[in-house]
Amino acid sequence: MNLQSEAFVTLMVRTLLALLTLVGVMAGPAHAQSTHIQPKLVAESAAPTPGSSTTLALTMAPEKTWHGYWANGGDAGFGLSVEWNAPEGVTISPFRYPVPDALILFGMMNHVYEHPYALLAEVQVDKNVAPGTDLTLSGVANWLACTDKVCVPEKAVISVALKAGDGKIVPAERTRFDAWRALLPQPLDRHGTWERRGAMVRFAIPLPATTAIDAPHLFVETQDVVDYAAPQNVSRNRDHIIVETRAKGEKAGPVSALLKLGGGRGLSLTLEPGTVPAAGEVIAGKAAGIDMGLFWTALGGAILGGLILNLMPCVFPILSLKALSLARSGGDVRSAKVEALAYTAGAIVTALLLGGALLALRAAGEQVGWAFQLQHPVSVLALLILALAITLNLLGAYELPSFGGGQALVDKGGASGGFWTGALAAFVATPCSGPLLGAALGATLVLPAWAALPIFGGLGLGLALPFLAIGFVPALRNRLPKPGPWMDRFRKWMALPMGLTTLALAWLLWRQLGSGEQLIWPVTAVAMALVLLTHFGAIQRGDRRSWLLIASGLLLLGSLAGTVAEVAKAERAADGAGSTFSAEALTRARATGKPVFVYFTADWCLSCKANEAGAINREAVQRAFDKAGVVTLVGDWTNGDPVITRTLAEHGRNSVPLYLWYAPGAAKPEILPQILTPGLLTDKAKP
């Protein structure tokens, strides 16, 4: 078929679609009260503070087989428009659209949503608006709803009740809006280029080679630039994505577009007229675009970072258990090798499971990061009870023989004991983010799952390397002390670091719950269960009293876990305003023209607390900050915060600590080292 025939067919198809749309328009009044896409306007905060803003969401729910359109609907559609009726002092920004899908019908390209979606807009309230003022918003929304056979222009009155107030956000609303925000394309901080070459148009998008791409598509928002239905050839040339397709129209100047990366991810970008590099390696499939150099660097960093974790205070109590087990083995070659391999397996498997859960949650749209399990008080409670039980066991308060002989879990030797000790060490190590780990784990944000999982496994391998070396290097194993009476004294001394860990977990749980008064009776019940356990001594097989004690203990622990969850939920509801850090607070701070220091921390992050005590909160540093007028913002990630998680990801991290320094007038922050010194911070504050 020649070009003239193609043009004739396209014209006929578009004429047919126009007639179908006309039929829909004529039928419009019959559908005025029952639209095929149901709109609903909601606000993140029903009481925005004068001088600040809140976010609006217009949710659109298409009926089955129907779809709505992106801002640029493509060849035969159009986006949504609203005629607002806003009170004085209220300004509404244009709606932002989530990443759309490409749909070809009758040879024409449509940029659509075939599922429920939400458009987001910011509402700014003037600072002169008096508190308590009614700020109810309303408007008339118009959009196009289509199937593969008919299109119907639809309209509806949308409204939401607002009142000037304290800006409080209900936690459930914050979570819902964060989920919608996660579906918006992220702005690319650099401009690309585009050029016409005869009948073709080419785009160059500056994108690091580390960014994972799966089934990319470039949605061009600016009209008269590309033939939307034409095939797109996508390739990578070093740090650029090159898109080539058929040109249309005579548009000149900047072009707005959206690059879909796959998996609901996308980048909004601006392309300026300029030279486009030659095409490179064609991108096709999930494995394309992966920088193997980044993978090996991140894997090496994770292994070395895991090795360094053995020196961190959060892991040392667990290592003391393994040291005692190795000393008990008396240097036996086979036992040492078996325990070393089992310990390594436990550490790697646990790290892989945690990493897999993290990737699965992120793929499901959850804003989570490394150590996410310690952001839930029930997980902290489980660790607290385990640490308390181990402490009492090391002190000799009781013994827990397993039902197959030997000792239970981490206290027993052999493959089983080694495995569970390694698993516990990996689980407890997750709050620590030592040197090299921050960047290594941050790489998992841009790598696909098949490449990210080995990095988590590398962390577990690094954590296990010392014991793996002892098990297989005779010279190291021969340096172990021989078994003797000293082991009983050593065992009791090892209860000290484990007891300190128990106290730290109790403090963390108290901080997460805000008070903890509701836990007095459940904790007392668990303590009584431990006393009874000590009184009865070892649990005997077939002893009914032992089974009753176990059943009672499980019921008490279940009750305690439920109480903790309820208290934590109530605490989060009472503290809905969130952390000191927020995007609005950062914008206001940078507008002052003063240096801004932002640090992200958590109560369970020992390296964070060490930096705060040893550097940030030092008197000399605070004097230097006061003299320079430094504005300090704190992001508390203890109980999790999707906004902070997203901010961490924007800077290539999925764990804390993260320290950002915004110099006056700087476009981007400087990422400071994970280990801070007073001298480093005072030097940054100098003019």
Helices and strands as residue ranges (DSSP letters): H 3-26, G 28-31, E 37-43, E 53-62, E 68-74, E 81-85, E 90-92, E 101-105, E 108-113, E 117-125, E 137-146, E 151-160, H 171-182, E 186-187, E 192-197, E 200-206, E 217-220, E 233-237, E 240-246, E 255-262, E 265-273, E 281-282, H 292-308, G 309-311, H 316-329, H 333-363, G 372-375, H 377-394, G 409-411, H 414-429, H 437-442, G 443-445, H 449-472, H 474-477, H 486-513, G 517-519, H 520-536, H 544-574, H 583-591, E 596-601, H 606-611, I 612-616, H 619-628, E 631-636, H 642-650, E 658-662, E 670-671, H 678-685
